Amino acid sequence: MQLYRRHLLRLALAATVLPRAGIAETDQMYEALVALVDGDSASFTAGLEAIRQRGNPDMTAGLIEAMRFTSAPDRPIVEVLEAITGQKGGDDWFDWMLWQERHPEVVPHPSYARMKRDLYLRIDPNFDGFLKPEWIPRERMKIRLEEITWGGVVKDGIPSLDNPAMVAADSAAYLQADDLVFGIAINGDVRAYPLRIMGWHEMFNDVIGGVPVALAYCTLCGSGILFETGVKGRRKPFVFGSSGFLYRSNKLMFDRETLSLWNQFTGKPVVGPLVESGITLEQRPVAIAAWKDWRAANPGTSVLSLDTGYSRDYGSGVVYNEYFASKNLMFPTNVDQSKLRQKDYVFGLRLFGGAKAWPLAAFRAEPVINDTLAGQPVVLIGDPEGRTVRAYERGEERFAARGGALLAADGAEWQATEEALVAPDGRRLGRLAGQISYWFAWNGYVGAESELYGG
C-alpha cells in the first residue's frame, strides 16, 4: 500500500514543472528539497549536497518529507539526515518520522512549509483550504506541521454519510449476528451504525433524538467517538468530513464551514480559523456491540441502510481486515508499550477533570468494575467479545454481576439501559460518555494526564 501511494504521487509530480526561485536562502533550500522529489539525478545530488554543506538540522523535516515521496533510493537522504542531526534515526521514512516526533526542539527551516504545501496541493488542489499560508506558521497551529501526514486519499476521499437512510431492524437482513455496530440512543431515538459500513466512511453527520451529532470513526485508532455538533454561540451545527490528513496515525477531520482541521480524538480544532476559539466538542455515549446483543437489548432500534449512495464492498469483515488483524500500525507514531501493546483495546473516560483507561481484557475477569475517576465513583460493565463497555455514575452503590443480573450491595437488581442505571424504586445513575480505542491512540493523546486501571 505504501508503494502504491508513493506511485500515485510520482504520477502527479511528473505532470508538474519545477518552480523557479531567486537566490535567497529560503528559495535555495526550497529548490533543493523539491529537486529531491522530482528533479533529475544531477539535481537530486546537488540538492542533497547543498543541504549537507549547510549542516543545519532545521532541514530535517524537509528531508523526511522528500524521502516519503521521492523515486530515488532512501539511503542517500538518510546519510544526509545522519550528518545534519548527528544521530542514527533509522533506515526509512517511517523510522525518521518517529525520530522527528521525539525531537520537537528541531524547528523546521522556513522553506519546509512552502515545500510541504506545494507537494500536497499537487496531490489534491482542495488541500489548499486546509494549508492556507496564513494558518500554517508554527505559532498559529496546535500541532506540528511536520507531523501532519498524507493518509493516501484526497479531501473527502473517505466520504462522510450525511443524514443517511435508516431501516427497521427486521429489514436489515444483510447483518450477521456477530457484526459489530455503533449503538446510540438519544431521547428515545435508538439507532445502530454497523462498523462494516462505517469503516468505509469514518464519519456520519446526523440528528438523533433531536440532537445534531457526528460520529468520528478513526479506523487506524479503532475509535468511534460521538460528538454533539451544536456549539453554544454558533448559529448552525458543525458538519464534518475527512480531510485526507493524519496526525500521529489519527485522522484529522474538518468542518465544512471554516475548513479548520480538528483532532478526531480530542474534538478540538488544531489548524485553521478556529484554533483560538476554545471549542471542545461535547461527547455523547456510544456503545460498540454485536448486532445480536444490541438488537436484543434494543428491539425498536433502526439500522443504517445499505443504500448509502456509494458503491463499496460492505461485506462482513472486508474493510481494513488486514490492518485490524495485524499487530502493526500503518502510519508512524511513538508508543509506550511498557504496560500494554500498541493495538490492545482500552475503554477511556475523560471526565471530572481527570482521565482513565481500562484495558478491555480486564472485563474477562471482572464484567462489572467498581472504580473511581478523579475521586468520583464510577461503574463499568463490559463484554470483551463484543468490544462493549458502558460506564455509569455509581453514587454510593457498589455493583456485581450475578447470573446475568446487575446487583447492588443490598441485593437489589438494577437495570442497565442506554441512558442510565435504574433501581427498582426508580432511582437513576447517569450514563457516562467514553470510547473504545487502541492503546496507542489513548496513550498518545491522553497518556500524560491519564491513569491506567490495574485490576
N, C-alpha and C positions, 0 to 999 in steps of 0.2 A: 504493500500500500504506500509506503514511504517513497519507493522508487516511482510509483505511478504519479504521486503528487509532484515530485520533482520534474518528471517528464512533462506534465501539464504546464508548469511554469516555464520550462525551457521553450516550449512552443510559443508561449505568449511573448517571451523575451526576444525570440528570433524575429518577430514582426516589428520590433522597435528599432529606433536609431539611437545610438549612444549620444547623450546630450553633450553639448559643448559647454565649456566653462572658462572662466577667467583664470588669473594666476594667483588669486587669493588662496591662502592655505586651506580654508574650508572647501573651496571648489576643487583644489588639487586632491584632497583626501576623498571628496565625493567621487571624482573621476576614478581614483584608484580603486575604490570599493566597487563601483559599477563595472569596471573592467574585470574584476574577479568573477562577476556573474555572467556577463555576455560579451566580454572582449575576446580577441583572438589570443593565441598563445603568447605572442610578444607583449601584448597589453596586459595580460594576466601576470606575467613575470615582472613587468615594470611596475605594476600597481603594488604587488606584494613587496617588492624591493623598496619602494617609496615608503611604505608603512613600516617596514623593518628598520630602515635608516632613521626614521623619525623617532622610533624607540619609545613610544609612549603607550601605556596600557589603555588609554582612552579610546583606542581604535578596536578594542576587543569586541564590543558589541557589533560593530560593522563587519568584522571578520567572521564572527559566528553566524550572522545573518547571511553573508555571502556563501559560507560553507554549506548551508542548507540547500541553496538553490543553484550552485554552480554545477556545470557539467565536468569540471576538472576534478582530478583526484583531491581528496581531503588532505593528504599528508603535507603538501607544501603550505597550506594555510595553517595547519596545526603547528608546524615548525615556527612560523612567524608568531602565532599566539604564544607559544612557549618562550620565544625570545623576548617579546614585549612585556609579558607578565612575570617571567622568571619562574614559572610553575608548570607542572605537568597536569593538564586538565583532563586529558583523555584523548581518544583517537577519532572522535566524530562529533557531529553537531549535538547529538543527544548529551554526550558527556560534557561538552563545553557549556551547554545551557544550564546543566546542573552546577557547574563551576560558577557561572555568572550569577545564578540565584544566591550562591553563598557569599558573593562579593558585592554587596550593594554600594560599597565605598568607591567602586570604579565607575566614574561618571562618564558617559559616552561623549565623544567628540561631537561638535555641532553638525558635522556632515552626516551623522548617523540618522537623525530624524528625517532629513531630506531623502536620503537613500532608501530608508525603510518605506516612507510614504510613497515614493515613486515606484518601488518594486511592487507594493501591494496594489497600487492603482492599475498596474499592468495586469494583475490577476483579475481585478474587478473594479471598474471605474466608480461603482457605487460605494466602495470603501472610502471615497473622498469625504462622505458625510461624517464618518467616524474619526478621520485623521486630519481634520482641518488644521492648518499650521498654527492657528491661534489657540488650539486646545491641546497640543501635544508638547509644549515646553514642560520640562520636568517638574517645575514648581506648580503647574496647574493640573497635575494628574495625581490620583490617589494610588496608582500602581506604576511600576516601572515600564516605560515604553519598550525597553529591550526584552522584557519578559512576555510581552504580548506576541503570540504566535499565530500563524495562519493554520486553521483547522482542516484545510483541504477542500472547503466549499466556499461559494460566493455568498454575498448577503442574501438571506432568505433561501439559500440552497437547501437548508433544512426548514421546510415551510411550516409555520405555525398553523394550528387549527383555530379558526375564529368563529365562535358560536356554532360549533359543529352539530350535526344532526344526531339525535339520541333516539334509541328504540327501547321498547319494553324488554324486560329480561327474557320473556318467552320467545321473542323474535331474534335473540342473539344466539342462533344455533351454531354460529361459527366458533364460539368459545368452547374450549375444553375445560373440564372441571378443575384442573390444576393450573390453568393460565392465571398469571398474576394480574391484578388490577389495582389502579389507584382508586380507593373508595373515599367518597366525600359526602358529607351530609351537612347541609346548612338550612336552618329554619324549615325542616321537614322535607326539603328537596334532596333526594338521595340519588347519587349517580356513581357509575363505575366507568373508568377510562383504562382499558387494557394496555399493559406495558408493551405488548407486541405491536400495537398501533402507535402508541406514544413514542416508542423508540425511533420511529421514522420522522417524527415531527418535533419532539422535545419541548413543545410549548403549546398550551391552549389558552385562549382568552375567551372567557365565558361569563355568564351571570347565573349564579346558583343561589336559590333561595332569596333572590332579590339583591344579592351581594356581588358586585363585579370582582372577579378573581382571575388570576393567571396561574397555571401550574407550570413551573420551570423545571424541566427534567434534564439533568445533565447525565447522559448515559455514561460518560467517562468517569463520573464520580459515583454512579449508582444511586443518585439522589434526586428525588422529586419533591419540590417544595411548593406549597400552595400559598400564594401571596394575595392579599387584598390589593386591588389596583386603584381604588379610590383613595385619594390622599387629601386630608383637610387643607382647605385653602386653594385647591385646584378645581377648576370647573368640570373637567372631564376625567374619567378614569384613564390610567395609562393603558396602552395596548402594546404588547411586547412581541419581538421577533428574535431570531438567532442571527447574530452578526456575521458568523463565519470565523470569529477570532476566539482564541483561548488564552487563559492566563493560569499558569501552573496546572495544566491539564483540567481546567474548569472552563465551561463555556461562558463567554461574555454575551449577555443578551442586550438588546437595545430597545428603547421606547420610540415609537413611531412619531411622536410629537416633536421631540427635541433632538433625536438621534444620539442621545447620550448613551454610552456603554455602561452596563450595570454588571456587578458581580452577582452571578446566579446564586451563590451560596449565602451571601450576606444580605441581598436585597438592597444594596446601596449603589448609587451611581459612582463611577470611578474615573470616567473620562467624558469631557463634554460640558455643555452648558449647565448641567445640574450638579456638578461636582461639589459646589459650596452650598447646596440647597439644604443640607441637613436631613434629607429624606431617608428614612429606612422603612421599607415596606413591611406592613404588619403580616405576620404569618397566621394561617388558619390550619386546624388539624386536618391531616390526610393520613389514610392508612393504606399500606400495601397489604393485599390479602389474596389468597387463592380464590378464584371465582366461585367455587362451590361454597366456601366459607362466607364470603361476602353476601352471596345471594341468600344463604340460609339465615343469616342474621338480619338481612335487609330485603325481604321478599318483594317490596314495592320499588326496588331500585330500577332506574333506567340505565342504559348502557350505550356507549359510543357506537354509532353505526359504522359499518364498513364503507359506507358511501361517504367518503371524506372529500371527494373532489380530486383526489390524486391517485395515480397508479403506482402502487407499491406492493411488495410481497408481504402481506400482513400475516403470513403463516406463523403458527406457534413455534417459538424457538428459532426464528430466522434472523431477526435484526440483531446485529452486534454479537452473534452467538460465539464467534471465536474470541472476541475480547472478553466477554463475560466468563468464558471457560478458562481464560489464561490467568496466570499469576502476575503477569507483567502489565505495565502501563503503556499506553500508546504514545503519550507525549511526556516530556521530561518534567519532573518536579522532585525536589528532595523530600524524603520521608523518614521520620523517626520510626524504625521498626523494632526498637528495643522492647516494646510491650505487645504490639500486635503487628501482624503482617499488613502490607500496604493495601491489600484488597479484602481484608476482613471487614465484614459489615458491623456497623455500630448504629445505635439509635441515640441521637443527640437532642438535648434541650438547652435553649438559651433563654432563661427567664430569671426574674427576681434579682437581676444584676449579677447573675452567675451563669456558668455553662458546665455541662457534664455529659459524658458519653458512657453508654452501657453496651458492651460487646453483645452482639446478637446471640453468640454462643452461650452466654450466661443464662439465657432463658431455658436452655435444655434442662438444667438442674433446678432452676427456680422460675417457673412460669409466671409467678407473681413476686415482684420485688418491691419491698417497702424501703424507701430511701429518703434522702433529703437533698435539696439543691439550694445552695446559698442560705441554708438554715430553714428552708421551707419543706414541710413533709410532702412527699410525692409517692405515688404508687404506679408501677408499670406492669402491664400484662402483655406477655409476649409469646409468640409461636415462631421459632426459627425456621420451621419447614415452610411456612407461608410468608416468611420475611415480615411478619406482622408484629408491631408494637404499638400499644396505645398507652398514653400517660395521662394521669389524673391528679388533681389535688387530693390530699389524703386527710387533711384536718388532724384530728386526734385519733383517727382509726388506724388499725393495723389489719391487713387483709391476708388471706391464704386461699389457695385453691384446694378444694375438696370435692372429688368426684365430679369434676366439670362445673362446680358451682364456685362462686366467689363469696367467701365467708369473712365477716368481721370477727374481731376477737370475742364478741359476745355471742357468736353463733348465728347472728342474723345474716340471711342471704341477700346480697346486694346484686343488682342488675347492672352490667356494663353496657352502656349504649354508646352511640357515636358522639353524643354531646356531653354525657355526664355519667357518673356512678350514682345509682338511685337506690336508696334504702327502702325497706318495706313500709316505713312510715312517711315516705315522700321526701326525705332529706336528700340533697343533691351535692355532689362534689364534682366540680367542673373539669372538662377535658382540657388538656394542655397541648399546644402545638409544638411538635418536634419533627424530626426527619430521620429516615434511614439514609446512610451513606457509606461509602468505603472509608476505611480508617484514614487513608492518605489525605482525603479531602477535609475531613473533620480536623485532623491534626494540623494540616497546612493552614487552614483559615481560622480555627478557633483554639488550636492546641495550647498556645501560650497562656490563655485565660481559662482553660478547661480542666476539670477533674476527670478521672477515668475510674469507673466502677471496678472494684477488685473482687467482688463476690464475698 
